[in-house]
């Protein structure tokens, strides 16, 4: 499933763009601007959390059936260093897929430097 468009929902409104999504992995690009910064002038942690959650959810959708809807049941974000205005890339991959739960990992990089790492568990809701 290749998708070169904007991410849907909230992440899409922020400006996140899905660059790749296939075979249990996804890559999202985001341009951090002034409105995405916190009062300290660094990239807001909530923006980073949204980006990793979106990337991991996208990766899970590439590894599930059409009737399965991933819902985040646990998300842990480790902020490694402050982000700044400019291009941000998030890569996500499914690590373990069970019948009802799937575990993913994501990395956030800016200028080739790690900004955050995340791990999430997704419950698979069956339509």
LUMMI-786040 format. One record per residue (C-alpha): residue number from 1; residue in one letter; chain; x, y, z. Coordinates in Angstrom, 1 decimal. Example, Ala and Ser with C-alpha at 12.3 -4.5 7.8 and 13.67 -1.06 7.14 Angstrom:
<recs>
<rec bapa="1" vose="A" loke="A" u="12.3" v="-4.5" w="7.8"/>
<rec bapa="2" vose="S" loke="A" u="13.7" v="-1.1" w="7.1"/>
</recs>
This chain:
<recs>
<rec bapa="1" vose="X" loke="A" u="0.0" v="0.0" w="0.0"/>
<rec bapa="2" vose="X" loke="A" u="1.9" v="3.1" w="-1.2"/>
<rec bapa="3" vose="X" loke="A" u="0.5" v="6.4" w="-0.1"/>
<rec bapa="4" vose="X" loke="A" u="2.1" v="9.7" w="-1.2"/>
<rec bapa="5" vose="X" loke="A" u="-0.7" v="12.0" w="0.2"/>
<rec bapa="6" vose="X" loke="A" u="-1.3" v="13.8" w="3.4"/>
<rec bapa="7" vose="X" loke="A" u="-2.0" v="11.8" w="6.6"/>
<rec bapa="8" vose="X" loke="A" u="-5.7" v="11.8" w="7.5"/>
<rec bapa="9" vose="X" loke="A" u="-7.4" v="13.5" w="10.4"/>
<rec bapa="10" vose="X" loke="A" u="-5.6" v="15.5" w="13.0"/>
<rec bapa="11" vose="X" loke="A" u="-2.1" v="14.6" w="11.8"/>
<rec bapa="12" vose="X" loke="A" u="-3.1" v="15.7" w="8.3"/>
<rec bapa="13" vose="X" loke="A" u="-4.3" v="19.0" w="9.5"/>
<rec bapa="14" vose="X" loke="A" u="-0.9" v="19.5" w="11.2"/>
<rec bapa="15" vose="X" loke="A" u="0.7" v="18.9" w="7.8"/>
<rec bapa="16" vose="X" loke="A" u="2.1" v="15.4" w="8.2"/>
<rec bapa="17" vose="X" loke="A" u="2.6" v="13.6" w="4.9"/>
<rec bapa="18" vose="X" loke="A" u="2.8" v="9.8" w="4.4"/>
<rec bapa="19" vose="X" loke="A" u="5.9" v="9.2" w="2.2"/>
<rec bapa="20" vose="X" loke="A" u="5.7" v="5.4" w="2.2"/>
<rec bapa="21" vose="X" loke="A" u="3.5" v="2.7" w="3.8"/>
<rec bapa="22" vose="X" loke="A" u="4.0" v="-0.9" w="3.0"/>
<rec bapa="23" vose="X" loke="A" u="4.6" v="-4.3" w="4.5"/>
<rec bapa="24" vose="X" loke="A" u="4.4" v="-3.3" w="8.2"/>
<rec bapa="25" vose="X" loke="A" u="6.3" v="-0.1" w="7.9"/>
<rec bapa="26" vose="X" loke="A" u="5.6" v="3.6" w="7.2"/>
<rec bapa="27" vose="X" loke="A" u="7.5" v="6.8" w="6.8"/>
<rec bapa="28" vose="X" loke="A" u="6.0" v="10.2" w="7.5"/>
<rec bapa="29" vose="X" loke="A" u="7.5" v="13.6" w="6.7"/>
<rec bapa="30" vose="X" loke="A" u="6.6" v="16.8" w="8.6"/>
<rec bapa="31" vose="X" loke="A" u="7.7" v="20.4" w="8.3"/>
<rec bapa="32" vose="X" loke="A" u="7.8" v="21.9" w="11.8"/>
<rec bapa="33" vose="X" loke="A" u="6.9" v="25.6" w="11.8"/>
<rec bapa="34" vose="X" loke="A" u="6.6" v="28.3" w="14.4"/>
<rec bapa="35" vose="X" loke="A" u="3.1" v="27.3" w="15.4"/>
<rec bapa="36" vose="X" loke="A" u="4.3" v="23.8" w="16.3"/>
<rec bapa="37" vose="X" loke="A" u="6.8" v="25.1" w="18.9"/>
<rec bapa="38" vose="X" loke="A" u="6.3" v="25.3" w="22.7"/>
<rec bapa="39" vose="X" loke="A" u="7.1" v="28.4" w="24.8"/>
<rec bapa="40" vose="X" loke="A" u="10.7" v="27.3" w="25.0"/>
<rec bapa="41" vose="X" loke="A" u="11.0" v="27.5" w="21.2"/>
<rec bapa="42" vose="X" loke="A" u="11.3" v="23.7" w="20.6"/>
<rec bapa="43" vose="X" loke="A" u="9.1" v="21.3" w="18.9"/>
<rec bapa="44" vose="X" loke="A" u="6.0" v="20.6" w="21.1"/>
<rec bapa="45" vose="X" loke="A" u="6.0" v="17.1" w="22.6"/>
<rec bapa="46" vose="X" loke="A" u="2.4" v="16.6" w="21.7"/>
<rec bapa="47" vose="X" loke="A" u="3.2" v="17.2" w="18.0"/>
<rec bapa="48" vose="X" loke="A" u="5.9" v="14.5" w="18.2"/>
<rec bapa="49" vose="X" loke="A" u="3.5" v="12.1" w="20.0"/>
<rec bapa="50" vose="X" loke="A" u="0.9" v="12.7" w="17.2"/>
<rec bapa="51" vose="X" loke="A" u="3.5" v="12.0" w="14.5"/>
<rec bapa="52" vose="X" loke="A" u="4.8" v="8.7" w="16.0"/>
<rec bapa="53" vose="X" loke="A" u="1.2" v="7.6" w="16.8"/>
<rec bapa="54" vose="X" loke="A" u="0.2" v="8.3" w="13.2"/>
<rec bapa="55" vose="X" loke="A" u="3.2" v="6.6" w="11.6"/>
<rec bapa="56" vose="X" loke="A" u="2.8" v="3.5" w="13.8"/>
<rec bapa="57" vose="X" loke="A" u="-0.9" v="3.3" w="13.1"/>
<rec bapa="58" vose="X" loke="A" u="-0.2" v="3.6" w="9.4"/>
<rec bapa="59" vose="X" loke="A" u="2.4" v="0.8" w="9.6"/>
<rec bapa="60" vose="X" loke="A" u="-0.1" v="-1.4" w="11.5"/>
<rec bapa="61" vose="X" loke="A" u="-2.8" v="-0.9" w="8.8"/>
<rec bapa="62" vose="X" loke="A" u="-0.4" v="-2.2" w="6.1"/>
<rec bapa="63" vose="X" loke="A" u="-0.1" v="-5.5" w="8.1"/>
<rec bapa="64" vose="X" loke="A" u="-3.7" v="-6.1" w="8.9"/>
<rec bapa="65" vose="X" loke="A" u="-6.8" v="-7.2" w="7.1"/>
<rec bapa="66" vose="X" loke="A" u="-9.3" v="-4.8" w="5.6"/>
<rec bapa="67" vose="X" loke="A" u="-11.7" v="-5.5" w="8.5"/>
<rec bapa="68" vose="X" loke="A" u="-9.2" v="-4.7" w="11.2"/>
<rec bapa="69" vose="X" loke="A" u="-9.0" v="-1.2" w="12.7"/>
<rec bapa="70" vose="X" loke="A" u="-5.9" v="-0.4" w="14.9"/>
<rec bapa="71" vose="X" loke="A" u="-6.6" v="1.5" w="18.1"/>
<rec bapa="72" vose="X" loke="A" u="-3.7" v="2.8" w="20.2"/>
<rec bapa="73" vose="X" loke="A" u="-3.9" v="1.2" w="23.6"/>
<rec bapa="74" vose="X" loke="A" u="-0.5" v="2.2" w="24.9"/>
<rec bapa="75" vose="X" loke="A" u="2.0" v="4.8" w="23.8"/>
<rec bapa="76" vose="X" loke="A" u="5.4" v="5.6" w="25.2"/>
<rec bapa="77" vose="X" loke="A" u="7.5" v="8.4" w="23.8"/>
<rec bapa="78" vose="X" loke="A" u="11.1" v="8.9" w="24.8"/>
<rec bapa="79" vose="X" loke="A" u="12.2" v="12.5" w="23.9"/>
<rec bapa="80" vose="X" loke="A" u="15.9" v="12.3" w="23.2"/>
<rec bapa="81" vose="X" loke="A" u="16.6" v="15.9" w="22.3"/>
<rec bapa="82" vose="X" loke="A" u="14.6" v="19.1" w="21.5"/>
<rec bapa="83" vose="X" loke="A" u="13.2" v="19.3" w="18.0"/>
<rec bapa="84" vose="X" loke="A" u="13.3" v="22.6" w="16.1"/>
<rec bapa="85" vose="X" loke="A" u="11.7" v="24.2" w="13.1"/>
<rec bapa="86" vose="X" loke="A" u="12.4" v="22.3" w="9.9"/>
<rec bapa="87" vose="X" loke="A" u="11.9" v="18.9" w="8.3"/>
<rec bapa="88" vose="X" loke="A" u="11.2" v="16.0" w="10.5"/>
<rec bapa="89" vose="X" loke="A" u="11.1" v="12.3" w="9.4"/>
<rec bapa="90" vose="X" loke="A" u="9.3" v="9.5" w="11.3"/>
<rec bapa="91" vose="X" loke="A" u="9.9" v="5.9" w="10.5"/>
<rec bapa="92" vose="X" loke="A" u="7.7" v="3.2" w="12.0"/>
<rec bapa="93" vose="X" loke="A" u="7.7" v="-0.6" w="11.9"/>
<rec bapa="94" vose="X" loke="A" u="5.6" v="-3.4" w="13.2"/>
<rec bapa="95" vose="X" loke="A" u="7.7" v="-5.4" w="15.7"/>
<rec bapa="96" vose="X" loke="A" u="5.2" v="-8.1" w="16.9"/>
<rec bapa="97" vose="X" loke="A" u="1.8" v="-8.9" w="15.5"/>
<rec bapa="98" vose="X" loke="A" u="-0.6" v="-11.0" w="17.5"/>
<rec bapa="99" vose="X" loke="A" u="-4.2" v="-11.9" w="17.0"/>
<rec bapa="100" vose="X" loke="A" u="-5.6" v="-9.0" w="19.0"/>
<rec bapa="101" vose="X" loke="A" u="-2.5" v="-6.8" w="19.8"/>
<rec bapa="102" vose="X" loke="A" u="0.3" v="-5.5" w="17.7"/>
<rec bapa="103" vose="X" loke="A" u="3.5" v="-3.8" w="19.0"/>
<rec bapa="104" vose="X" loke="A" u="5.2" v="-1.1" w="16.9"/>
<rec bapa="105" vose="X" loke="A" u="8.3" v="1.1" w="17.2"/>
<rec bapa="106" vose="X" loke="A" u="9.0" v="4.5" w="15.7"/>
<rec bapa="107" vose="X" loke="A" u="12.0" v="6.8" w="15.4"/>
<rec bapa="108" vose="X" loke="A" u="11.9" v="10.6" w="14.8"/>
<rec bapa="109" vose="X" loke="A" u="14.9" v="12.2" w="13.1"/>
<rec bapa="110" vose="X" loke="A" u="15.8" v="15.8" w="12.2"/>
<rec bapa="111" vose="X" loke="A" u="18.9" v="16.7" w="10.2"/>
<rec bapa="112" vose="X" loke="A" u="20.0" v="13.0" w="10.6"/>
<rec bapa="113" vose="X" loke="A" u="19.9" v="13.2" w="14.4"/>
<rec bapa="114" vose="X" loke="A" u="17.6" v="11.2" w="16.6"/>
<rec bapa="115" vose="X" loke="A" u="14.9" v="13.4" w="18.3"/>
<rec bapa="116" vose="X" loke="A" u="12.6" v="10.8" w="19.8"/>
<rec bapa="117" vose="X" loke="A" u="11.9" v="7.1" w="20.0"/>
<rec bapa="118" vose="X" loke="A" u="8.4" v="5.5" w="20.6"/>
<rec bapa="119" vose="X" loke="A" u="6.9" v="2.2" w="21.3"/>
<rec bapa="120" vose="X" loke="A" u="3.1" v="1.5" w="21.1"/>
<rec bapa="121" vose="X" loke="A" u="0.7" v="-1.3" w="21.5"/>
<rec bapa="122" vose="X" loke="A" u="-2.3" v="-1.3" w="19.2"/>
<rec bapa="123" vose="X" loke="A" u="-5.5" v="-3.3" w="19.8"/>
<rec bapa="124" vose="X" loke="A" u="-7.0" v="-4.6" w="16.6"/>
<rec bapa="125" vose="X" loke="A" u="-10.7" v="-3.9" w="16.5"/>
<rec bapa="126" vose="X" loke="A" u="-12.6" v="-6.1" w="14.1"/>
<rec bapa="127" vose="X" loke="A" u="-15.4" v="-4.5" w="12.1"/>
</recs>
